[in-house]
Amino acid sequence: MIQYWRFYWPLALTGLAMVLAVQFQNAALARFPQAVTELAVFALAYSAYGLFHASLNFVAQLSNVYARSPQGTARSWRFATVASACIMLPLLVLAHTEAGSEALRRIYGIEEALVARVTEYLAYLAPLLLISAQRFYCNGLLVQARLTGWVTTLTVTYLLSVLAGLIAGFTLGLKPVHVLVGAEGVALLIQLTLSLLIKTRRYAPPEDPEHEDLTYAELLRFFLPVSTTAVMFALSRPILYAFVARTPNGVLAIAAMRVAFDFATIFQQAANQFRHFFVTFGWEDLEIKRRFLSLVCAGITTIMLAVAITPLSELIWGSLMGIPGPVRELSEQVLLVMCLMPALIVFRNYHHGRLMVERRTSGMAAGGILRVAAILLAAQVCTAFAWLNYVSASFILILGFVVEAVVAMVAAQKGQGSRAKATANM
């Protein structure tokens, strides 16, 4: 268990640092005039961008799994590079065309002025997809070599760079879009540059090469299901925002959900790091692994509850971040609901781990699709009965994760049963 902890805690700190950058972004937006509107616009724009960015989230797992020989490394890198360029194209269409603006207006149900603000953000955010893909690829190689301490160092560097960029942009009086996207873009470039330097000096490929006959078709079969899983995760927020935007005080509710969801992501990211866990350590000694996962999950949930039910939320969102009072009051209620999330994430990722180790990622995609379907159906029902608000929307998000976790469990057990049957027939 000690080696598991040594492997895990740098990745957990990495996840923490990544989402702390989002907290800094929210704090910066809270200091602009019309802070509620600024938070809502950024929530809508970043949730749209997140749909495309999320499809790259598993590039690190792709390089961890397949970049284990010279040919595997070269082909997986080319695949990740081309995939990021292809993913960027539809986002550029949304940002730069009338059809894209009309689509956003209809989906979110917002007025033209807000649509223009959202598309401006998307135009600046789109090129960051290319940088993110390379960063994820390098991170996967460092994790593969168990250099997770360096991954944490790089992410902390990214966090500090974002903070410095936000302070500099705000001090110079730049527009919110230039402050937010500029800080993130510069930070990503710094992190990528350092990642390449560390990879050159510290990374050692596996002693026993694997995937020497790797094909692009095999990479596509791995990548499509897992990227679909990530996109389905990212799609959850835009769906809820689209429904909540049409309720009374929709802009305020979206701003509050953005703040609470982003803060809850700190704890979700800590649980999400277990995706690397089984790929790296395999599926042996399950009892010890389960105990480790349970202990970490209990710790994450306890800390999250402490923030939700004590004055810590007032200290963090009020004194430190300067979130407006009306937004803060609603966010506290949403965060309490989100305390259910870490256990669901750990349970889901336990089964995702088996599916990735056994290269059966289609079960992950099915779970993601059904999660979105459940969220969409529940949101429609709540809207029809006038039950939808920021709290019920949070429970709907939880419901989606329950559905996904159950599907992942069934998919993993189905494969387990198939293997047992094949063994018995031998």
Order of alpha helices (4+ residues) and beta strands (2+ residues): alpha-alpha-alpha-alpha-alpha-alpha-alpha-alpha-alpha-alpha-alpha-alpha-alpha-alpha-alpha-alpha-alpha
